[in-house]
Amino acid sequence: PGAIRFRHSEMLSKLYFEAGRHEDALRVLEPAVSHPEAFDDGDLKTLLAEIALHQDAIGRSDLAVETIRPIQRPDLHTEGSALVYVTLRGSYPDSAATLAVDVLHRDSENAVNLNNYGITQLRAGNPHGARKTFLSAIDREPRLAGPYYNLAILDKFYLMDDASAQNWFTRYWELSHDDPDSLRGV
């Protein structure tokens, strides 16, 4: 029953995320993890990571960081991308750099891992390395919106190339209308 409950919660979480129904997902997932004994350790960690992503999506990165804090020895293949993302969005984004490298080494073909690693490169002052990483993410998954958005940030604020930034943002906007850094206004 625990495995069935986990698979149901995991699928439902992904459907809610794609539909932007984050509060609905939290209403379902948060009670599910109130009985940690019902899940094996790996399943519980995955659900905590999913809860954290939904919390971040509703603007509560403080809660997301608290949700992932108890995850000890994460499985970097299943929870890694979520942990890096939430850590990047939290109060101490620089601590995500080491985690991003570890996750990328586990799965260097994953576009989300590449995108997250590119963010850490950009924050470390390596815009050219970040560009290469974001472009690699796009090569692997052209429908992933994040790398386009991050290239717009890179060109606008690091390389001061407004025309290129506009091009990347236009490509991003075709995939997503989420604008967490208010780039559309600039």
Protein Blocks (a to p, Z undefined) as FASTA:
>chain_A
ZZmmmmmmmmmmmmmmmnopamlmmmmmmmmmmmmmlpcfklmmmmmmmmmmmmmmnopa
mlmmmmmmmpghiafklmmmmmmmmmmmmmblmlmmmmmmmmmmmmmmbmklmmmmmmmm
mmnopaklmmmmmmmmmmmmmmlmklmmmmmmmmmmmnopaklmmmmmmmmmmmoccdfk
ommmZZ
